[in-house]
Amino acid sequence: MKKLTLSLLSIAILATGCDDYSEGVESAEVGEAQAEETAAPASEARETLTIDTARSSVGFTGAKVSDSHAGTFGEWSGTIDLDPNEVTASRVNITIQMASVDIEPERLEGHLKSEDFFDVENHPEATFTTTAIEARAGENGATHRITGNLSLHGQTKSISFPAKVEVKDDEVATSAEFVIKRQDFGIVYPGMPDDLINDDVVIRFDVHAPRS
């Protein structure tokens, strides 16, 4: 009877779990990697901006049955090739050093770096390069839809997600929050039998690139 009670409890926890961490967050559209479009002809107005990582952030939230955890990356870089006259002709490139993951508790940080998850020894970097930017209003203040190739854990997929893009006199600011499935990128570690890991991972970024 005790084993039956524990099993029923586990099922109940699995049914509820920590699914509120992704509630209301749109899932990215994921498909095969796309060929990068030929860059639009350079114009006098075109600017290459360096992302100010001290004022920006790239992070994620993942969960298992018993808890959820939010992390960030301390070492990453990126550029925005901005066409201020036609924002949709702009391009973004981001490179993340996966070993720079910062998350609590410390033992989880070590586990994320291992072969079970990021496998940083074999896949030290993750990259994202846009292939298309479309003006499209959406929920939570989204102004555009961004599509690009995400290379993570040795897998490259095209992802498409809503984002808020602001071109100001002094900077370009872009923010987004969306869900990807870790197993789409070959991260398949299931977790403990009584504390399974959710496939959904919330990705979020807040990017600021000053204009000189």
Secondary structure, DSSP 8 states (H G I E B T S, - for coil): -HHHHHHHHHHHHHHHTTGGGGTT--B-EEEE-----------TT-EEEE--TTS-EEEEEEEBSS-EEEEEESSEEEEEEE-TT-GGG-EEEEEEEGGGEE-SSHHHHHHHHSTTTT-TTT--EEEEEEEEEEE---GGG--EEEEEEEEETTEEEEEEEEEEEEE-SSEEEEEEEEEEEGGGGT----EETTEEB-SEEEEEEEEEEE--
